[in-house]
Amino acid sequence: MTTRTRILTGITTTGTPHLGNYAGAIRPAILASQDANADSFYFLADYHALIKCDDPQRIQRSRMEIAATWLAGGLDVNRVTFYRQSDIPEIPELTWLLTCVAAKGLLNRAHAYKASVDKNVEAGEDPDAGISMGLYSYPVLMAADILMFNAHKVPVGRDQIQHVEMARDIGQRFNHLFGNGQEFFTMPEALIEESVATLPGLDGRKMSKSYDNTIPLFTSAKDMKDAISRIVTDSRAPGEAKDPDNSHLFTLYQAFATKAQEEEFRAELLQGLGWGEAKNRLFQLLDSQLAEPRERYHQLMSRPSDMEDLLLVGAKKARAVAAPFLAQLREAVGLRSFVNQAAAPVATKKKAAKAARFVSFREDDGSFRFRLLAADGEQLLLSRNFADGKAAGAVTKQLQSGTALDVRTEALSFSVWLDGAAVADSAEFADSTARDAAVEALRVALTPIED
């Protein structure tokens, strides 16, 4: 079976997406998510937003706008896992586990922290003035985002490569300290998309809110037309040949046009098409492609409960991966149940048998199962398949609750039933004596310790 490449992308919720964001990041990511060999995770990085913004209204508005933009742009939530970072409580818990192994020296070298320190020093301030622990430990939170879902590829800009490298360093350190031969974390790779467009804004510089030169994406057709009318052009009059290769208006057109449309527009500019008409052509092209998504965007923004429902479904999908994995990591670092951990050897058969333990795992088809292993590692039970980790966990808890076991034998094997359904099975034994001995061993293993 071919392993699908898991790709993870986070979107920080501190602003309103504009045309440059759409062409440079959103549209390519949505297209990439349609690859049958990709297992795509997209999340609203709202914990990260708290590092950069202390305006609750802005963060809330941005979360809605960005979610609506991705959904309106065609993101298929049935093909991908789309969720809010803050809906996954396992993320901050993993962040703490990783914080406890992350080297301070590594975090001292983080670009964002160093840049803030350098700025303070240049201004004659204390080096750490105004720097929060959120900013300082930002790379650990990003490492938790990536490592929680064992992403193979993380699409980032060149300025973000360091964060992926730091996630690798922290993950390797955890594997070394607690893996005991097991590699808990996949080592992620930064995916640099050199072909992704960096669109010019109204003044020819990179389109950015910091330059106030953006073209709105989904506000209204009128706002888009007004913005396009303000694109700076040269002074060549209608009838004079224009230079497409030195026109950022042409660059914008090129980012959305087919090859045939691009060549036709180029020829018309060379033949003297007026800038006013050229701007109208750009508007018509953009409006033809964005009118439907714009309508979907406004429908979504007017029905926030629909987005909430979709994101909660996404969170459930994400937690079906995160919860059982975090349980393994807690076990690895020693945060274990007193009931299931191996007890010190004692004289009675009952207490020695308490070393039996449940081991949960996930099948390739996404279902969850567990094994019950005896103290010597022999498998006592193998569960049936469960849709999610929570259902499997509920069964293991019920089996350990001390209620009478419903064990049903069949030929040289047996099964365990709960609430009228078979939940786990034994192996097949050589004879009925061995089978009956295994049933007794199972009963002893699942008998609670008495006071």
Secondary structure, 3 states (H helix, E strand, C coil): CCCCEEEEEEEECCCCCEHHHHHHHHHHHHHHCCCCCEEEEEEEEHHHHHHHCCCHHHHHHHHHHHHHHHHHCCCCCCCCEEEEHHHCCHHHHHHHHHHCCCCHHHHHCCHHHHHHHHHHHHCCCCCCCCCCHHHHCHHHHHHHHHHHCCCCEEECCHHHHHHHHHHHHHHHHHHHHHCCCCCCCCCCEEECCCCCCCCECCCCCECCHHHCCCCECCCCHHHHHHHHHCCCCCCCCCCCCCCHHHCHHHHHHHHHCCHHHHHHHHHHHHCCCCHHHHHHHHHHHHHHHHHHHHHHHHHHHHCHHHHHHHHHHHHHHHHHHHHHHHHHHHHHHCCCCCCCCCCCCCCCHHHHHHHCEEEEEECCCCCEEEEEECCCCCEEEEECCECCHHHHHHHHHHHCCCCCCEEEEECCEEEEEECCEEEEECCCCCCHHHHHHHHHHHHHHCCCCCC
